[in-house]
Amino acid sequence: MLSKATRQLIERPGEVASGRLQCCLGVAIFRLLMRSGVGTGGRGDPVPPRPRSTRNPTRFPALSTTICALEKTGHSLSSDMFGLPRSHLMASGSESQGRRGTERPQVLLLRRPLSVLHEALSARFQLLRPWESPVPFDRFLAAHAAGVRALLVTGLTPVDGPLLDALPALRFIVTTSSGVNHIDLAECARRGIAVANAGTIFSLDVAEYAVGLLIDVLRRVSASDRYVRRGLWPRAGDYPLGSKLGSKRVGIVGLGSIGSEIAKRLEAFGCSISYFSRSRKPQVPYTYFPSVGDLAAESNVLVLSCALTKETYHIINRDVMSALGKDGIIINVGRGALVDEAELVKHLMQGEIGGAGLDVFEHEPAVPEELFCMDNVVLSAHFAVHTLEMSSELCQLMIANLNAFFSDRPLLTPVLVRT
């Protein structure tokens, strides 16, 4: 039978429970645990059933009913809040199937994804969300590790050996990013863990954003906006002129899916396109340069759209910046560590480079403070991939990859993991 507090939550599914109501629910569930022979010890440790109890400690119907009712309303109050595996609270076997229907597959999240993706995943999978639990992260993982076969991460979540050690049952990782430099692919291959990413769904949006950054830097759109907002136009006169995009010689570092889309758009503006890539692409009409330094020497603008690897780390270094020259522009929509950020700041401060449009940073979310006062630099918060339309596509792709994994079907966007 549901408590009065629980019924209030169910009757008002769109509202957020007050602190008092949440407190009442917590007390109610704690009492149910104690009556059932299971309590919570220090910091969420399960306490063994009382010796005199003859009940099966994994079958607590009253608590099961409460948890299910809450979850149907979208509330996150669950067994996770007490540091207990769900099996300690829910009926098991055929009796559980009869009450709740087929159990949804478990998916572990290490940080909250975009709200629209989080909602879509919640409707289809049983999400394990450690950030909602008062239990320390390591203990949370230990409590759930045996049942975690799938992990969803963002591009800011490192997946390394120690994390994989803590998840021995893990067999699939899907990342919401196209880049996979945050995942130890070699270790995944050694352990037989499949990996999927966002594929090429971001390509059009990122290409569009890269062009926008370049126009902003050249035509000083953001700087002029600040000039007007500060009331300087009537007092100081017209803002200094910028430079046009048409006829610029643009060098693209990484002519993959994103780089190719950038090239198409800039070509339409009348730019001359050349590129550096791991290998020459005979099917494209653009000039190929075998080194980034040579490309920079022949370009007014460098646009970075390649993946971050050991080979591309700091591919834009002091020598490349010097080759680009004092009027050159750097646009980075790839990864922050493609650029030697300290050298970039130095070149900008000394006027040895013309400007930069940066959507990514070497140590993000930390950004060098020296850049904040530079009107020839445009900054954004790793935002090139984010549009309303993209959010819907990303949801569909992430869910499709998870469904494929749990159904033993081929992944839609598998990452080639080399041993």
N, C-alpha and C positions, 0 to 999 in steps of 0.2 A: 504494500500500500504506500502511495506517495505521501510525503509530508506536505504540510500546507505551503512551505517555502518552495518546494519543487513544483507543486501545482501552479503557484504564482508565476514561476518562470515559464512553464509550458503555456499558460494562458496569455503570456506577453512575450512571444518569441522574438519580437523585433527590438525589445528593450534591453538595456544593459543592467544587470542586477546591481542594486545598491550595495555598499559595503556591508550594511547590516544583514542583507539577505544572503550575500555570499558567505558571511560568517556563520549564519544559521545553517546553511547547507553543509559547510565544512564540519560543523559540530555534529550534524545529523549523520553524515557519512562516517565520522570517527566513531560515533556510538554504535553504528551498525557493524563496523569492523570489530569493536570490542566484544559485542554480543556474539559475534560469529567465531570468536576465538583467535582473531588476528588483530594486532595493534600495530602501531608504528613506533619504532624505537627512535633513538637519536638520529636526527638528520635523515629520516625516511627509511631506516633499515627495517625489513620485515621481522616481526617478532613471532616465534613459533606458536602454534595453537596451544591452548591450555591443556594440560595432561588429561583432565577429566572429560574434555570434549570428545565426542565420538563422531562429530560431523566431518564430512569431507571438506577440508579447508578451501577447496577450489569451487565450492558451490554455495553462494550466498544470494538466494533469490531476491531478497528485499533490496540489497545493494545493487544487484544486477538491474533490477527494474528502475531504480533511481538513476543510475548511470546512463542507461539506454534512453530514458525519457529526456535527460538533459542533453545528450548528444543529438537527439532529433531536433532540438531547438537551436542547435548551433553553438551551444555553450561548451567551453573547453574544460570545465570541471570534470575530471576523470581520474582513473586509477593512477595516471602519471603524476598527479599532484601529491600523491602519498608515497611515491617511489616504489610502487608495487607493480609487478608485471600484471597485465590485464587478466591473465589466467587465474590470478588469485581472487579476482572479483566476479568473474563471469562463470555461468554454468558451462560445463564442458560436454563434449560428445554430442550425441543425438539430441539430448535435452536442450543444449544450447542452440543447435541448428533449428529446432522447432520453435524456440522463442524468437530468435533474431534473424532467421534466414541464413543464407550463405555468408560466412565471415568475409569481410572485405580484406584484400591483401594489405599488408603493412608496408608503409614507406617511411623511411627516416628522413627528416629534414634537419639540417644543422643550423639554419637561420631562416627567418621568415622571408619567403619570396614575394614577388609582386602580389598585391591583394587579390587581383582578379585570378591569378594562377593559384593562389592559396585556396580561394573559395572553390575553384573548379576541382582541385585535387581532393579537397575535403569531402566533396559529394561522391567521390568514386573510390577513395582509398582510406584506410585507417592510418592517419598520420601520427607519427611520433614526433612531438615538438618539445625538445629539451628546454627551450627558452621559457616555456610556460610552467616548468616544474621547479619547485623550491629545492629539489634534490641536486647536489653537485653534478656537473656534467659527466664526469667519469663514472659516478655511481649510476646515473641514468642509463648510460650506455651499457654498463655491466648488467643492469636489470633486464634490458631488452635485447641484448646482443644475439642471443640464441635464435630469435625469431626474425631478425633483420636480414632480408635477402636483397632489398632494393634501397638505394640511397639517392636522393635528389639534392643537388648542390647548385649554388650560384657561382659565377666566375670569381667571386671574392673569397671562396671557401677552399682552403688548402686541403687536399686529400693525399696524405703521405703514409709512410709505413706504420707509424704508431697508431694512427686512426684505423688503418686496415687491420692491425693486430687486435684492436678492441672489437672488431666486427668479424668474427671467424666465419659466420654463415653468409656473409655478403657475396652476392654473385652479379650484381648489376649496379652501375653508377650512371646517372643521367645528369648532365649539367645544362643549365639554362643559357649558357654562353656558347659561342662558336669556338672560341679559343679553349684549349685544354692544358695550358701551361701550369695551371694550379693543381693538376692531377698527376700523380706519379704513374705514368702509363706503363713503364717497365715493371713496376711492382704489381700492377693490376694484371699484366700478362703472366707474370710468374705464378700468381694465385688463381688464375682462371676467371678473372672478373671482367665481364663485358662492360664497355663504356660507350655511351651515346652522347651526342651534343646537339646544339641547335641547328646544325647544318648551315645552309646558306640563306635562311629566312631573313636574316638581318641585312643582307647585302644591299638592297635598294635603299633602305632607310639610312644606313651608314654612308653610302655614297652621296646621297642627298645632303646629309649633314656636313660631310667633308667639303662639298662645294660651298655650302653656306658659311662655314668657318673661313674659307679662303676669301670669299667675297667680303665678309665682315672685316677681315684683317686688311685687305687691299683698299676697300672703300671707307674704312673707319666708321662703320655703322654704329657699333656699340659705343665707341668713344664719342662720336657726335651726339648720340642720344644722351650720354652723361653731361656733355657740354650744354645742351639745351636745358636739361632738367636742373642744372645748377644755376640757371639764369644768366649764363655768360654771354649768350648770343647778343642781347641788346647792348651790353656794356663793352664786350671785347670784339665784336664783329664776327665775320664769317669764320667758320672752322677751317683749318688747313685742308687742302685738297688731298685726296687719296689717289690711288693708281687703278687703272682699268684692268679687268681680267682678260679681255680679248687680246690675243697675240702673245700671251705669256707662254714661255717654254716650261712645261710641267713635267717633272720626273716622278714617276710612281714607283715606290719601293714595295714590291709584292703585287704582281698582276694576277691575283687569283680572282675569286668571285667578286669580292668587294672592289679590288683595284680595277677590274675590267669595267664595272659599272661607273666608277669615278671617271675613267678615261672617256667613256661614251658621253657623259654629261659635259665634261670640260672641252671635248672636241666640238660639241655643239656651240660653245661660246667662242670658238675660233682659236683655241689653244693648240699648241704643238705638243704632242705627247711622246714621251720616251719612257723607258722602264728598266728596272733591274729586277731580276727574279732568279730563282735557283737554276733555271735553265731557259734558253731561248724558246719562245712560243711562235713557231713558224706560221700559225694560222692568223696572227694579228698583224696589222699594218704599221705598228709603232716601232720606233728605233730601239734596239736592245743594247744595253751597256753591260759589260761583264763585271763591273765593279761599281759600288755605290759612289766612290770618290769621283770616278769618271762621269757618272750620271749627274752628280752635283755640280761639277765644273761646267756642264752644258745646260744647266737649268736655272730658271728664275725662282722656281717653287719646287719643293720636295714634299710629296704626300706619302705618308707612311700607312700602309694597310696590310702589312705582312704579319704572320704569326710570330709570337715570341718563342724562340728556341735558344739553345746554347750558341748556335751560330749567329743569331740575329741580336743577341744581347748587346746593347750599346753600339749597334751598327751605325748609328749617327753619332760620331765622335768629333773630337776637336778638328781633326784633319778634314772630315766631310763638311763641317760647318765653315771652315776656312775656304774650302773649294767652292761652296755655295755663294759666298761673298756677302758684303755688307748690305746689299739690297735684297738678298734672298729671303724667302719665306718658308717656314717649316709648318706643315699641317700634320698632326698625329691623331689618327682615329684607330690605331692598332693597339699597342700596349705601351705603357709608360716607359718601361725599361728598354725599349728600342732606342731611346735617346739617352745619352749621357747628360742627365738633367743638370748637374752642377756646371758642366761646360756650356750648356745652353743658356743658363742664367748669366754666366760670365760674359758670353758673347753678346747677349742682349743688353746688358748693363754697359758694356764698352762700345756699343754701337757697331759691332762687327757682324751683325746679322740684322736684316730688315724687320722681322716680326715673326710671330708664331700664333697658330690656332691650335689649342691643346684640349682634347677631350679626355685624355688619359695622362696619368702621372706615375713616376717611378715608384713612389711610396704612398700612393693614394690610400685613404682620402687626404693625406697630408700634401699640401701644395706649397712650394717655396714662396715665402711672403714677399720676396723681392719682385715677383711678377705682378702683385696686386696693383701697383701704381703705374704700370706700363701701359700706355694707350695703344701701343703697337702689338699688344698681346691680347688674344681673346681666350677666355677660360670657360670650360663647362665640366660638369660633374659626371664624367663617363656616361654620357646621355645620348650618344649618337644612335644607339639601337632602339631607344624607347619612343614608340608612338602608340596611340590607341589601337590602331589596326594591328600592329605587331603583337600586342598583348594577346589578342584573340588567337592569332596564328601560333604563338608560342604555347598557349594553353593546349591547343589541339595536338601539337607535336609532342609535347611532354607526356600527355596522357596516352597518345598512340604508342609511344615507345615503351611506356610502363605496361600498357595492356599487351603489347607484343611480347615483352619479357615474361610476364606472368602466364601467358598462353603458349609459351615455347614457339613463338613465331619469329621470323627475321625482324631485326630492329630496322626502323626507318632511316635513322641517321647514325649508323655505327661509326666509331672511331677506330681506325686501323691501329692496333696496339702491337708495336714491334718488340720482340724479346731481345 
